[in-house]
Amino acid sequence: MQNAAPPTVSTPAVSLPAAERELRIDLFRGLALWLIFIDHLSPDLLTWFTIRNYGFCDAAEIFIFISGYTAAFVYGRAMRESGFLIATVRILRRVWQIYVAHVFIVIIFLGEIEYAVTSSENPFFSQEMRVVDFIQHPGTVLLQTLLLRFRPLNIDVLPLYVVLMFFLPVILWLMKWKADVTLALSVAFYALTLHYDWYLTAYPSGYWAFNPFGWQMLFVFGAWCALGGARRLSGFLASPVSLWISVAYLVAAFFVTLTWYFPQLEPLLPRLLVQWMYPIDKTNMDILRFGHFLALAAITVRFVPKGWPGLQSPWLRPLILCGTHSLEIFCLGVFLAFAGYFVLVELNGGFGLHFLVAVAGILIMSGVAWVNSWYKRTDDKTARIGGTGGNADIVGGR
């Protein structure tokens, strides 16, 4: 991270944290990428180790929260040091990178699916991945891809990320003014979205699987935490009260998920609770999903504090490396997930093959992350030897 310049005017509305790389961010972002990859495979042995089977939220909440936290951490400092205009240009450059990655991944993914359909002579894959329209109207689909309105299955999170990052300059500008007011406005916009059913349409029909109007609250909350909110909450998070509230919520959520697999347990839930609770909407980030994420985060912060010695463990190094190169690894994970799904369907594999495919995918993702890190270290070393100073903008890896 870059060093923060000391303020020369009045006290800012937000307080920027110390400029050092937070390995916990990379660790849990890498974990989110692994969980997303496993969840995108057909249900297998490893799927039962992902959090979506034990509560309301899944890896998407982890990814979006960390994206908001990291973006505010990096660009909030840039806005303070270089001004709104320079920070906005840097943010829009990152938005362009994500947008290009999205278009690239959709086109390559469509080619991968088409190859699978042709080689296996099985139209099931085009139907399952929701790309039938591409086969029938390729030109229209490519245009809708550029407009972020067409997304095959499992690629919905990148368009959401593009939209949230596009509005980051406004978010940071408001937070520089009043961070708490900005968060309150975000919550109010979330509530209005649920009340008036605001959404973005998708092609050829329906709506975005991740509604930016709802998911923005988690992104803004992550930014709020990065700009001093987490430090202000630290006292409450360290209290026994927060621990027991979080544990109680996680236990209750776990019991509810048990009723999904064992319907005979559902009568134990109060009828009024069931009527209020369902459906637990992922599209708009249901408040129960948000609460489940908060409970997980509260417990995680307590037991994995800053400077936790385990972060230096070689066993966690692959996760941290994947989190460091999140955009590249996410794109790779999409390709690997479908390739693994194709193998499993064609071979009608059992638990053994499911486990092997999942582990192989994780190893490939970790290997590519290691190569990327090695290349970056080599490139930075060459730049220093050549006297060019290297690339100070680390946002691409964040």
C-alpha positions as CSV (number, residue, x, y, z in Angstrom):
1,M,0.0,0.0,0.0
2,Q,1.0,3.6,-0.5
3,N,1.9,5.7,2.5
4,A,-0.8,8.1,3.6
5,A,-0.1,11.8,3.5
6,P,-0.7,13.6,6.8
7,P,-3.8,15.9,6.7
8,T,-3.0,19.5,6.3
9,V,-6.5,20.9,6.8
10,S,-9.5,20.1,9.1
11,T,-10.1,16.6,10.5
12,P,-11.5,14.3,7.8
13,A,-14.9,12.7,8.1
14,V,-13.2,9.3,7.7
15,S,-10.0,7.9,9.1
16,L,-7.8,5.9,6.8
17,P,-6.1,2.8,8.2
18,A,-2.3,2.3,8.2
19,A,-0.9,1.6,4.7
20,E,0.1,-2.1,4.9
21,R,-1.2,-5.2,3.1
22,E,-3.9,-7.0,5.1
23,L,-3.2,-10.7,4.6
24,R,-6.6,-11.5,6.1
25,I,-8.3,-9.8,3.2
26,D,-6.3,-11.9,0.7
27,L,-6.9,-15.1,2.7
28,F,-10.7,-14.8,2.8
29,R,-11.0,-13.5,-0.7
30,G,-9.0,-16.6,-1.8
31,L,-11.3,-18.7,0.3
32,A,-14.3,-17.1,-1.4
33,L,-12.9,-18.0,-4.8
34,W,-12.3,-21.6,-3.8
35,L,-15.9,-21.8,-2.4
36,I,-17.3,-20.3,-5.6
37,F,-15.5,-22.8,-7.7
38,I,-16.7,-25.7,-5.6
39,D,-20.3,-24.5,-5.6
40,H,-20.2,-24.1,-9.3
41,L,-19.5,-27.8,-9.8
42,S,-22.4,-30.1,-9.5
43,P,-23.1,-31.2,-5.9
44,D,-20.2,-33.4,-4.7
45,L,-18.4,-34.3,-1.5
46,L,-16.6,-31.0,-1.2
47,T,-19.8,-29.0,-1.6
48,W,-20.8,-30.1,1.9
49,F,-17.8,-28.1,3.2
50,T,-19.0,-24.8,1.7
51,I,-20.9,-22.3,3.9
52,R,-24.1,-22.3,1.8
53,N,-25.2,-25.6,3.3
54,Y,-25.0,-24.4,6.8
55,G,-26.7,-21.0,6.7
56,F,-28.3,-18.3,4.5
57,C,-25.3,-16.7,2.8
58,D,-22.5,-18.1,0.7
59,A,-19.2,-17.0,-0.8
60,A,-20.8,-14.2,-2.9
61,E,-21.3,-12.1,0.3
62,I,-17.6,-12.6,1.3
63,F,-16.4,-11.6,-2.2
64,I,-18.6,-8.4,-2.4
65,F,-17.9,-7.2,1.1
66,I,-14.1,-7.7,0.6
67,S,-14.3,-5.9,-2.8
68,G,-15.9,-2.9,-1.2
69,Y,-13.4,-2.9,1.7
70,T,-10.4,-3.2,-0.5
71,A,-11.6,-0.7,-3.1
72,A,-12.3,1.9,-0.4
73,F,-8.9,1.2,1.3
74,V,-6.9,1.7,-1.9
75,Y,-8.9,4.4,-3.7
76,G,-9.9,6.2,-0.6
77,R,-6.3,6.9,0.1
78,A,-5.8,7.9,-3.5
79,M,-8.6,10.3,-3.3
80,R,-7.2,11.9,-0.2
81,E,-3.7,12.2,-1.6
82,S,-4.3,12.9,-5.3
83,G,-7.8,14.4,-5.3
84,F,-11.2,13.3,-6.7
85,L,-10.3,13.6,-10.4
86,I,-7.2,11.5,-10.3
87,A,-8.8,8.9,-8.0
88,T,-11.8,8.7,-10.3
89,V,-9.6,8.1,-13.4
90,R,-7.8,5.3,-11.6
91,I,-11.1,3.7,-10.5
92,L,-12.5,3.9,-14.0
93,R,-9.4,2.3,-15.3
94,R,-10.0,-0.6,-12.9
95,V,-13.7,-0.7,-14.0
96,W,-12.5,-1.0,-17.6
97,Q,-10.2,-3.9,-16.7
98,I,-13.1,-5.7,-15.0
99,Y,-15.4,-5.0,-17.9
100,V,-13.0,-6.3,-20.5
101,A,-12.4,-9.4,-18.3
102,H,-16.1,-10.0,-18.2
103,V,-16.6,-9.7,-22.0
104,F,-13.5,-11.9,-22.5
105,I,-14.7,-14.6,-20.1
106,V,-18.2,-14.7,-21.6
107,I,-16.8,-15.1,-25.1
108,I,-14.3,-17.8,-24.2
109,F,-16.9,-19.5,-21.9
110,L,-19.4,-19.6,-24.8
111,G,-16.7,-21.2,-27.0
112,E,-16.0,-23.7,-24.2
113,I,-19.7,-24.7,-24.0
114,E,-20.1,-24.9,-27.7
115,Y,-17.1,-27.2,-27.9
116,A,-18.6,-29.4,-25.2
117,V,-22.0,-29.5,-27.0
118,T,-20.4,-30.4,-30.3
119,S,-17.9,-33.0,-29.1
120,S,-20.4,-34.8,-26.9
121,E,-23.4,-34.2,-29.3
122,N,-25.4,-33.4,-26.2
123,P,-27.4,-30.1,-26.2
124,F,-27.9,-30.5,-22.4
125,F,-24.9,-28.3,-21.7
126,S,-26.2,-25.3,-23.7
127,Q,-29.5,-25.5,-21.9
128,E,-28.0,-26.0,-18.5
129,M,-25.6,-23.0,-18.9
130,R,-28.4,-20.8,-20.4
131,V,-26.6,-20.2,-23.8
132,V,-29.3,-21.5,-26.2
133,D,-29.9,-18.0,-27.4
134,F,-26.2,-17.6,-28.4
135,I,-26.5,-20.6,-30.7
136,Q,-29.7,-19.2,-32.3
137,H,-28.8,-15.5,-32.3
138,P,-25.0,-15.1,-31.8
139,G,-24.8,-11.4,-33.0
140,T,-27.6,-10.3,-30.7
141,V,-26.1,-12.2,-27.8
142,L,-22.7,-10.6,-28.3
143,L,-24.2,-7.1,-28.3
144,Q,-26.2,-7.9,-25.1
145,T,-23.0,-9.2,-23.6
146,L,-21.3,-5.8,-24.2
147,L,-24.3,-4.2,-22.5
148,L,-23.9,-6.5,-19.5
149,R,-27.4,-7.9,-20.1
150,F,-26.5,-11.4,-21.2
151,R,-24.7,-13.7,-18.8
152,P,-24.3,-17.4,-18.9
153,L,-24.7,-19.3,-15.7
154,N,-22.1,-18.7,-13.0
155,I,-20.8,-15.3,-14.4
156,D,-23.3,-13.0,-12.7
157,V,-20.9,-11.6,-10.1
158,L,-18.6,-9.8,-12.5
159,P,-21.3,-7.5,-14.0
160,L,-22.3,-6.7,-10.4
161,Y,-18.7,-5.8,-9.6
162,V,-18.5,-3.5,-12.7
163,V,-21.5,-1.5,-11.7
164,L,-20.5,-1.2,-8.0
165,M,-17.0,-0.1,-8.9
166,F,-18.4,2.4,-11.4
167,F,-20.2,4.2,-8.6
168,L,-17.3,4.0,-6.2
169,P,-16.1,7.6,-6.8
170,V,-19.5,8.9,-5.7
171,I,-19.5,6.6,-2.7
172,L,-16.0,7.7,-1.6
173,W,-16.8,11.4,-2.1
174,L,-19.9,11.0,0.1
175,M,-18.0,9.1,2.7
176,K,-15.3,11.7,2.7
177,W,-18.1,14.1,3.7
178,K,-20.1,11.9,6.1
179,A,-19.3,8.2,6.3
180,D,-22.3,7.3,8.6
181,V,-24.7,9.3,6.5
182,T,-23.5,7.5,3.3
183,L,-24.1,4.2,4.9
184,A,-27.5,5.3,6.1
185,L,-28.4,6.4,2.5
186,S,-27.2,3.0,1.2
187,V,-29.5,1.2,3.7
188,A,-32.4,3.5,2.7
189,F,-31.8,2.7,-1.0
190,Y,-31.8,-1.0,-0.2
191,A,-35.1,-0.7,1.7
192,L,-36.6,1.2,-1.2
193,T,-35.4,-1.4,-3.6
194,L,-37.2,-4.1,-1.7
195,H,-40.3,-2.1,-1.3
196,Y,-40.7,-0.9,-4.9
197,D,-39.1,-4.0,-6.5
198,W,-36.4,-2.1,-8.4
199,Y,-34.2,-4.3,-10.6
200,L,-32.2,-4.4,-13.9
201,T,-33.5,-6.5,-16.7
202,A,-31.5,-9.2,-18.4
203,Y,-31.4,-10.7,-21.9
204,P,-33.4,-12.6,-23.2
205,S,-35.7,-12.3,-20.2
206,G,-35.8,-11.9,-16.5
207,Y,-33.5,-9.8,-14.4
208,W,-30.0,-9.7,-13.0
209,A,-29.3,-12.6,-10.7
210,F,-27.4,-10.2,-8.4
211,N,-29.4,-7.0,-8.2
212,P,-26.9,-4.1,-7.8
213,F,-29.6,-2.0,-6.1
214,G,-29.7,-4.6,-3.3
215,W,-26.1,-5.8,-3.2
216,Q,-24.7,-2.2,-3.1
217,M,-25.5,-2.1,0.7
218,L,-22.9,-4.9,1.4
219,F,-20.4,-3.2,-0.9
220,V,-20.9,0.2,0.8
221,F,-20.8,-1.5,4.2
222,G,-17.4,-2.9,3.3
223,A,-16.2,0.5,2.2
224,W,-17.5,2.0,5.5
225,C,-15.6,-0.6,7.5
226,A,-12.4,0.1,5.6
227,L,-12.6,3.9,6.2
228,G,-12.8,3.6,10.0
229,G,-16.1,1.8,10.7
230,A,-14.4,-1.5,11.6
231,R,-12.2,0.2,14.2
232,R,-15.2,1.9,15.7
233,L,-17.0,-1.4,15.9
234,S,-14.0,-3.2,17.4
235,G,-15.1,-2.6,21.0
236,F,-18.5,-4.1,20.4
237,L,-17.1,-7.0,18.4
238,A,-14.7,-7.9,21.3
239,S,-17.6,-8.1,23.8
240,P,-19.2,-11.3,24.9
241,V,-22.6,-10.0,23.9
242,S,-21.6,-9.8,20.2
243,L,-20.2,-13.3,20.4
244,W,-23.3,-14.9,21.8
245,I,-25.6,-13.0,19.5
246,S,-23.5,-14.2,16.5
247,V,-23.4,-17.8,17.8
248,A,-27.2,-17.8,18.4
249,Y,-27.9,-16.5,14.9
250,L,-25.6,-19.1,13.3
251,V,-27.2,-21.9,15.2
252,A,-30.7,-20.8,14.3
253,A,-29.7,-20.4,10.6
254,F,-28.1,-23.9,10.7
255,F,-31.4,-25.4,12.1
256,V,-33.4,-23.7,9.3
257,T,-31.1,-25.1,6.7
258,L,-31.5,-28.6,8.2
259,T,-35.2,-28.3,7.4
260,W,-34.3,-28.0,3.7
261,Y,-32.7,-31.5,3.8
262,F,-35.0,-33.0,6.5
263,P,-38.5,-31.7,5.9
264,Q,-39.8,-33.6,8.9
265,L,-38.1,-30.9,11.0
266,E,-40.0,-28.0,9.5
267,P,-43.0,-28.3,11.8
268,L,-40.7,-27.3,14.7
269,L,-40.4,-23.8,13.2
270,P,-43.1,-21.3,14.2
271,R,-45.6,-20.8,11.3
272,L,-45.4,-17.0,11.5
273,L,-41.6,-17.2,11.3
274,V,-41.8,-19.4,8.2
275,Q,-44.3,-17.1,6.5
276,W,-42.0,-14.0,7.2
277,M,-38.8,-15.7,6.4
278,Y,-39.4,-17.3,3.0
279,P,-38.4,-16.8,0.3
280,I,-34.8,-16.0,1.4
281,D,-33.9,-14.0,-1.7
282,K,-30.4,-14.1,-3.0
283,T,-31.1,-11.7,-6.0
284,N,-31.7,-8.8,-3.7
285,M,-29.4,-10.0,-0.9
286,D,-32.1,-10.9,1.7
287,I,-31.6,-9.3,5.1
288,L,-31.3,-12.8,6.6
289,R,-28.3,-13.4,4.3
290,F,-26.8,-10.1,5.3
291,G,-27.3,-11.0,9.0
292,H,-25.7,-14.4,8.5
293,F,-22.7,-12.8,6.9
294,L,-22.4,-10.3,9.8
295,A,-22.5,-13.1,12.3
296,L,-19.8,-15.0,10.5
297,A,-17.7,-11.9,10.1
298,A,-18.0,-11.0,13.8
299,I,-16.7,-14.5,14.9
300,T,-14.0,-14.5,12.3
301,V,-12.6,-11.1,13.4
302,R,-12.5,-12.4,17.0
303,F,-10.7,-15.6,16.3
304,V,-8.5,-14.4,13.3
305,P,-7.3,-11.0,14.6
306,K,-4.9,-8.8,12.7
307,G,-1.4,-10.2,12.8
308,W,-2.7,-13.7,13.5
309,P,0.4,-16.1,13.3
310,G,-1.5,-18.6,11.1
311,L,-1.3,-16.1,8.3
312,Q,2.3,-17.1,7.9
313,S,1.5,-20.7,7.6
314,P,2.6,-22.4,4.3
315,W,-0.7,-24.3,4.3
316,L,-2.6,-21.0,3.9
317,R,-0.2,-19.6,1.3
318,P,-2.2,-20.9,-1.7
319,L,-5.4,-19.2,-0.4
320,I,-3.6,-15.9,0.1
321,L,-2.0,-16.1,-3.4
322,C,-5.4,-16.8,-5.0
323,G,-6.9,-13.8,-3.1
324,T,-4.0,-11.6,-4.2
325,H,-4.8,-12.3,-7.9
326,S,-8.6,-12.5,-7.5
327,L,-9.8,-11.3,-10.9
328,E,-7.6,-13.7,-12.8
329,I,-8.4,-16.6,-10.5
330,F,-12.1,-16.0,-10.6
331,C,-12.0,-16.1,-14.5
332,L,-9.9,-19.3,-14.4
333,G,-12.3,-20.8,-11.8
334,V,-15.3,-20.2,-14.2
335,F,-13.6,-22.2,-17.0
336,L,-12.4,-24.9,-14.6
337,A,-15.8,-25.3,-13.0
338,F,-17.5,-25.9,-16.4
339,A,-14.7,-28.2,-17.5
340,G,-15.1,-30.2,-14.3
341,Y,-18.9,-30.3,-14.7
342,F,-18.5,-31.6,-18.3
343,V,-16.2,-34.4,-17.1
344,L,-18.5,-35.4,-14.3
345,V,-21.6,-35.4,-16.5
346,E,-20.0,-37.3,-19.4
347,L,-18.4,-39.9,-17.1
348,N,-21.2,-40.1,-14.7
349,G,-18.6,-39.9,-11.9
350,G,-19.1,-40.9,-8.3
351,F,-17.8,-39.3,-5.2
352,G,-14.2,-40.3,-6.0
353,L,-14.2,-38.5,-9.3
354,H,-16.0,-35.5,-7.9
355,F,-13.4,-35.2,-5.2
356,L,-10.5,-35.5,-7.7
357,V,-12.0,-32.9,-10.1
358,A,-12.5,-30.4,-7.2
359,V,-9.0,-30.9,-5.8
360,A,-7.5,-30.7,-9.3
361,G,-9.3,-27.4,-10.0
362,I,-8.1,-25.9,-6.7
363,L,-4.5,-27.0,-7.4
364,I,-4.6,-25.5,-10.8
365,M,-6.0,-22.2,-9.5
366,S,-3.3,-22.2,-6.8
367,G,-0.5,-23.0,-9.3
368,V,-1.6,-20.1,-11.6
369,A,-1.7,-17.7,-8.7
370,W,1.8,-18.7,-7.7
371,V,3.0,-18.2,-11.3
372,N,1.4,-14.8,-11.3
373,S,3.0,-13.8,-8.0
374,W,6.4,-15.0,-9.2
375,Y,6.1,-13.1,-12.5
376,K,5.1,-9.9,-10.6
377,R,8.0,-10.3,-8.2
378,T,10.4,-10.8,-11.2
379,D,8.8,-7.8,-13.0
380,D,9.1,-5.5,-10.0
381,K,12.7,-6.6,-9.4
382,T,13.6,-5.9,-13.0
383,A,11.9,-2.5,-12.8
384,R,13.9,-1.6,-9.7
385,I,17.2,-2.7,-11.3
386,G,16.3,-0.6,-14.4
387,G,15.5,2.4,-12.2
388,T,11.9,2.7,-13.3
389,G,10.5,2.2,-9.8
390,G,8.0,-0.5,-10.6
391,N,4.2,-0.1,-10.6
392,A,2.9,1.6,-7.5
393,D,-0.7,1.0,-8.4
394,I,-1.5,-2.3,-6.7
395,V,-5.2,-2.2,-7.3
396,G,-5.0,-4.7,-10.2
397,G,-4.0,-7.4,-7.7
398,R,-6.5,-6.3,-5.2
